[in-house]
Amino acid sequence: MTDTASKPGQTEVWITGIGLATSLGEGLDANWAALAEKRINVDEKGFAPYVVHPLTPVSFDSQIPKKGDQRQMEAWQRIGTYAAGLALDSAGIKGNKDILSKIDMVVAAGGGERDLNVDTGVLTAEAKGANAPGFLNERLMSDLRPTLFLAQLSNLLAGNIAIVHGLGGTSRTFMGEEVAGADAARIALARIASGESDIALVGGSHNGERKDLLVLYEFGDFNLKDKFAPVWARKDHAGFALGSAGAFLVLESKAHAQARGAKPFARLSSVVADLARRKQPGDMAATLEQLWAKLPRREGKGAIISGATGAEPATSEERDFLKGHADFPVRSTGTMFGHTMETQFPLGIALAALSISRGALFPPNDSTGTEIEMQGAPTQIVVVGAGHWRGEGMALVEAVS
Amino acid sequence: MTAPRDKLGRPVVVVTGMGIMTSLGAGKADNWAKLVAGESGIRTITRFPVDGLKTTMAGTVDFVSVDPFSSTGLSERMAELVTEEALEQAGIGAKADFPGPLFLAVAPVEVEWPQRRELGRAVGALDFNYDDLLRISGGGKYSAYHHRFMFGSVAAHLAETFGTKGSPISLSTACASGATSIQLGVEAIRRGETDAALCVATDGTVNPEALVRFSLLSALSTQNDPPQAASRPFSKNRDGFVMAEGAGALVLESFEAATARGAKILGVIAGCGELTDSFHRTRSSPDGKPIIGCMNKTLADAGMTPDQIDHINAHGTATPENDKMEFNTTSAVFGELAQKIPVTSNKSMVGHTISAAGAVEAIFSLLTLEHQRIPPTINYETPDPTILFNVVGNKARDARVTAVMSNSFGFGGQNASLILTREPA
């Protein structure tokens, strides 16, 4: 097990910026209002029978002013570059060259947004008999846009953020579906807590409105079909509804934040992650229990923000784990935002920090009783991220004392 | 060797195991023998038809079999083999019980053409669209493809096979990925989170679409005949890099932990540095400042000055822009020493192993330290008169080497450098 907890003598790490562009809205107020109203933006028709949570329309120009930059990106990169800009704005460091020239970046990314017309063009031509040895080569050479590759490369989300927002510190891209988001936060926290770094931009983005992704997850029968239901109510109709979202955080040492007069949303106290073997029923729940035991929780009102996907058996295992911690009211980002894969964990941290800073947990939205009302202000929120296939992560977000 | 801590008070990080595979062959012994003999691993591609391609050669690893074949499957198998070699040398932990985390540099994973074509055939119609592909993808027939094409699949397999601890990290920093995997391991040990880390980098992506992608960006050499002469770092007639496959694995340990268990120390990762270039997606800032900053950060991290570096293992891709930029930036950092320090590019022989290159070249640098012999830069017949490096041209050179700088620069503004030494400073 690898873990990052603030140890004695280590630096306290604050969340001083949050950027959100999701299916519910752009910015913190719009997302908070939608959560308060239990409003879900779900599309059951556009990709029928598959259910997706489409991105709310945003004006990319406001964060990516050059059209040329926008053209160089596919949707997942535009969403992420946009949300990263919102996070820098939120932290009050947009355009601050002194800080941006040294800020460290850890991005959780997938990639590979494909040109569907090129793919089907090749396949249908082959079905009609095109079988010359160089057929595929020639079609790809003539049909692929030269810059499409750059819109597909995982590390080019970070590359685009650096170019558009002028970031010049370090840049690392982690891949590996859901837990990549937890590992990104874990490494960024460890580097700041140990003094290797003062400030970091952490997050990810995902375009859920992609048929090539639906094919990939359909291979494993993971897509939610036909009708939306809250994550906890999908047991007999399992699956995840892909969601579009960008979620970025600015993490900062307390001293660095105080020196520039920045106010924290919350403190990121710990991030832990592991890889359960998931060979036997209960393996994943046992790993979640071990991660839970590693979090330095304190007395006080707590809550859990879960990234459960709705896919089985992972969601049922996570529910078993949650039952053992019923004193922590649960909220599901999967229900409200869909499944945003690498972005789900940073999104969970963002909502935990937002809930703490606003003095309330957003309301439950669930018919099964897994989510219950919470009175009063949470002082600690545990973010749980269990992947649909592999990988488990957990974070503790606390009120700054 | 008596210094468990470096000049900055951090644990010294040493290498106790290495495994390597390139188009030259499997293992350290074979690779080193061929490398110092100046052999090329570049050959005409036979894995798939090359009709219609501008570039028809690459440094493929054809001696490892994977069934069913996929680029990700080959990456995984190579990673497994080099890890076995590294662990055997290190003699650390127990079978399937490595006492530390895994940091894996791996090419971005995606569904590949053989699988896409299988789907196309399964539709069973002459005309169809993407929805038809989607309609037949479920039902369990292709569930193995879901597992294969998860980004985290290679790391999960390695973590389960070798029993690494915690959440394995899969990373991509393009052509700097291998160096980044080492850097993450070094940092984890310096922070005291672990006494050991397994750093692996692998790339088996010579496939038609990958070749076309780099070709469309005009990044590849088209000097196909003879293939062995295509990769010409620092030469006037260089015209691009040569795609290649390979993998490297390093067992990193704190000096203290390694000596406590009596492990043989193969070298020291004395310094790591990284600096992002926000100028352009594929081109370096014309003033070279980010690369200069990256090298300076690495020297500072190692607590060393330029005059203490006695060899540079260059990124040396043989693209017109990279090699010139590398000389200019090295000159800015090293001054006149840039023309005196022996410089070589392993890519002249093994090609550009992309995601694996940083680790492959770090291992070659450590072997250079061990053997006190610098492998040549082959195909160095017509030196570029504007690149005044002291290139170890065509023939290996015996030299006193105590500290090597190894550079990696990649798309997306990724710059990373390492300094490797024989003994703790």
Interface residues (C-beta under 8 A of the other chain):
Chain A: M1 T2 D3 T4 Y50 Q72 M105 A109 G110 G111 G112 R114 L116 D119 T120 L123 T124 E126 A127 K128 A132 P133 G134 F135 L136 N137 E138 L140 M141 L144 P146 T147 L148 F149 L150 Q152 L153 S154 N155 L156 A158 G159 N160 A162 I163 G166 L167 G168 G169 T170 S171 R172 T173 F174 M175 G176 E177 V179 A180 A182 D183 R186 I187 A190 R191 S194 E196 K211 D212 L214 V215 L216 Y217 E218 F219 G220 D221 F222 N223 A273 D274 L275 R277 G387 W389 R390 G391 E392 G393
Chain B: P49 V50 D51 G52 L53 K54 P101 V106 P108 V109 E110 V111 W113 R116 R117 L119 G120 R121 V123 A125 L126 D127 F128 N129 Y130 D131 L133 L134 S137 G138 G139 G140 Y142 S143 Y145 H146 H147 F149 M150 F151 G152 A155 A156 A159 E160 K165 G166 S167 P168 I169 S170 L171 S172 T173 A174 T180 L184 E187 A188 R191 E193 T194 P208 E209 V212 R213 F214 S215 L216 L217 E274 L275 T276 D277 S278 F279 H280 R281 T282 P290 G410 F411 G412 G413 Q414
